[in-house]
């Protein structure tokens, strides 16, 4: 869901999430891990890979949030 306003906060959030998705996918591939797009949907392997991918994405989101908080000025 892309906001029609290309400069608003929704667009910024969309861009950040897209960047995280691309980064996590690239890191997983570099580590020899499969991404959901590498698997046939609705199989046991796909479900396992999706869960691992979401865990990695959640970790990246926590790191990004932590970095944002630590870089804020008091």
N, C-alpha and C positions, 0 to 999 in steps of 0.2 A: 504494500500500500504506500505509494509515493504521494506525498502532498503536492498539490499543484503549485504551491508557493515554493519556488526553488531556493529561497534564502531563509526560510523560517526554521524554527527549532526542530520541527518534524523532519525536515530534509537533512539537517545536521545529524540527527539521531540515525536516520536511514543510512546516510553515508558512513557513519561510524560502524554500524552493525554490518554493513557490506564489507568494509575493510577487515573487521574481525573475522567474518566468515571466510574471506579469501586467505587471510593470514593463517587461520587455524587449518584450513584445508591444505595449504602449501606446507606447513610444518608437519602435519600428519604424513603427507606424501614423502617428505624428506626423511622422515623417521621409519619409512617402510610400512606405515599403517594405511589401511584402506579408508576411504571416505564413503559416505552413503551413495554417492553417484557411481561408485565403482561396483556396486552390488545390485543384484536383481531385487526389486521391491517385493515386499511381503514374504520374505524368506527368513529363516532363523538367523542366517548370517547377517542379513540386512538389519534386522532388529538389534543384534549385538553391536554392529558398527554404528548405528544411529545412537545408541546409548553411550558408547565411548566418545563419539563425536560431540554429543551434547555436553558431556562431562568436560571435554577439552575446551569447548566454547564457553562454558560457565566459568572455567578457570581463567580464560583470557579476559572475560568480562570483569571478574573480580580484580585482576591485575590492572586493567584499564581504569576501573573506578578508584582503586587504591592510589594509582599514580595521579589521577585527577585531584583527589582529596589532598594528597601530600604537596601538590604544586599550587594549591590555593594560598593566597595571601591572607594573613590574619586581619 
